[in-house]
């Protein structure tokens, strides 16, 4: 068996933990020892992405994310544009690792088990000050300086990853959504956006190769979800009735999402050839999220296209009054974009991002169903085999 296939099997031991009845509700910094009996340990995670996996980068840049964000799990704002945990949080918990500290946050951060370079609004193309090349530059700086400070000992040694962790870590990528939606915000057509997608993918692959060049060997890459099902795009695009599918989603935008995903998958196939020592797991987030939206009622959810947190309208989304926005009435600040009564029943949190309940459902499905992974490996079967040895 090749080294690459062995790494894939090792990796799926990690995400299989929830399928074996392992509790995911771990406090930050705690270790689930039952998981470690079943899985091979990755000592760190380094994540690159946008708001779908941002654990506090945007808050470090521009100030706290307002309540009711964070209310479901953290009891208050935790730097995430969600009512609770993100997919990356569930992944970290399944590895027995603490939640990832955002690289941009200098207060109270602990990078001993990795770092999160994701920042809300980030793109692959150079459209803002946190695009993917910048995140890679941050990683490169972190890679270099952490080794210098770790060797000096003292307090820094306990707050930074060990040198060998960089080659043994899991590298996760969840980015690209904003490259598509920005095109629509600039009033480009779907064909215009498709025309620049190959260039976006080329830039993405260069960063993955850059991480590989610094010793990264295990990669976890998400494709993008069905963007035509998100309230903020439905509200902005105002698609014609003929452009709305049976789920209520905007077909043209979902078609562009699928085109992007097809090009990304082609790139992953090529990356496996270009990086022979790497193991790359491609995760079909599009199918997962579309399945959740289309079968929401069967999975215990309701109103899958309507935001939980917002300020009214068809989708409970208003681009000028977003989740957590306040107004001053008679000299008193009032929350006007509030949470719904039961976020645990909702798929979409704020019209843009998924709820904690949806994120957990997505993670659970990946743990159970190999068809969402490429290569497709039965997580529960592999983990049982591991436990029997």
Rosetta blueprint (number, residue, H / E / L):
1 X L
2 X L
3 X H
4 X H
5 X H
6 X H
7 X H
8 X H
9 X H
10 X H
11 X H
12 X H
13 X H
14 X H
15 X H
16 X H
17 X H
18 X H
19 X H
20 X H
21 X L
22 X L
23 X L
24 X L
25 X L
26 X L
27 X L
28 X L
29 X L
30 X L
31 X L
32 X L
33 X H
34 X H
35 X H
36 X H
37 X H
38 X H
39 X L
40 X L
41 X L
42 X L
43 X L
44 X L
45 X E
46 X E
47 X E
48 X E
49 X E
50 X L
51 X L
52 X L
53 X L
54 X L
55 X L
56 X L
57 X H
58 X H
59 X H
60 X H
61 X H
62 X H
63 X L
64 X L
65 X L
66 X L
67 X L
68 X L
69 X L
70 X L
71 X L
72 X L
73 X L
74 X L
75 X L
76 X L
77 X L
78 X L
79 X L
80 X L
81 X L
82 X L
83 X L
84 X L
85 X L
86 X L
87 X H
88 X H
89 X H
90 X H
91 X H
92 X H
93 X H
94 X H
95 X L
96 X L
97 X L
98 X L
99 X L
100 X L
101 X L
102 X E
103 X L
104 X L
105 X L
106 X L
107 X L
108 X L
109 X L
110 X L
111 X E
112 X L
113 X L
114 X E
115 X E
116 X E
117 X L
118 X L
119 X L
120 X L
121 X L
122 X L
123 X L
124 X L
125 X L
126 X L
127 X L
128 X L
129 X L
130 X L
131 X L
132 X H
133 X H
134 X H
135 X H
136 X H
137 X H
138 X H
139 X H
140 X H
141 X H
142 X H
143 X H
144 X H
145 X H
146 X H
147 X H
148 X H
149 X H
150 X H
151 X H
152 X H
153 X L
154 X H
155 X H
156 X H
157 X H
158 X H
159 X L
160 X E
161 X L
162 X L
163 X L
164 X L
165 X H
166 X H
167 X H
168 X H
169 X L
170 X E
171 X E
172 X E
173 X E
174 X E
175 X L
176 X L
177 X H
178 X H
179 X H
180 X H
181 X H
182 X H
183 X H
184 X H
185 X H
186 X L
187 X L
188 X L
189 X L
190 X H
191 X H
192 X H
193 X H
194 X H
195 X H
196 X H
197 X H
198 X H
199 X H
200 X H
201 X H
202 X H
203 X H
204 X H
205 X H
206 X H
207 X H
208 X H
209 X H
210 X H
211 X H
212 X H
213 X H
214 X L
215 X L
216 X L
217 X L
218 X E
219 X E
220 X E
221 X E
222 X E
223 X L
224 X L
225 X L
226 X L
227 X H
228 X H
229 X H
230 X L
231 X H
232 X H
233 X H
234 X H
235 X H
236 X H
237 X H
238 X L
239 X L
240 X L
241 X H
242 X H
243 X H
244 X E
245 X L
246 X L
247 X L
248 X L
249 X L
250 X E
251 X H
252 X H
253 X H
254 X H
255 X H
256 X H
257 X H
258 X H
259 X H
260 X H
261 X H
262 X H
263 X H
264 X H
265 X H
266 X H
267 X H
268 X H
269 X H
270 X H
271 X H
272 X H
273 X H
274 X H
275 X L
276 X L
277 X L
278 X L
279 X E
280 X E
281 X E
282 X E
283 X E
284 X L
285 X H
286 X H
287 X H
288 X H
289 X H
290 X H
291 X H
292 X H
293 X H
294 X H
295 X L
296 X L
297 X H
298 X H
299 X H
300 X L
301 X L
302 X L
303 X L
304 X L
305 X L
306 X L
307 X L
308 X L
309 X L
310 X E
311 X L
312 X L
313 X L
314 X L
315 X L
316 X L
317 X L
318 X L
319 X L
320 X L
321 X L
322 X L
323 X L
324 X L
325 X L
326 X E
327 X E
328 X E
329 X E
330 X L
331 X L
332 X E
333 X E
334 X E
335 X E
336 X L
337 X L
338 X E
339 X L
340 X L
341 X L
342 X L
343 X H
344 X H
345 X H
346 X L
347 X L
348 X E
349 X L
350 X L
351 X L
352 X L
353 X L
354 X E
355 X L
356 X H
357 X H
358 X H
359 X H
360 X H
361 X H
362 X H
363 X H
364 X H
365 X H
366 X H
367 X H
368 X H
369 X L
370 X H
371 X H
372 X H
373 X E
374 X E
375 X L
376 X L
377 X L
378 X L
379 X H
380 X H
381 X H
382 X H
383 X H
384 X H
385 X H
386 X H
387 X H
388 X L
389 X L
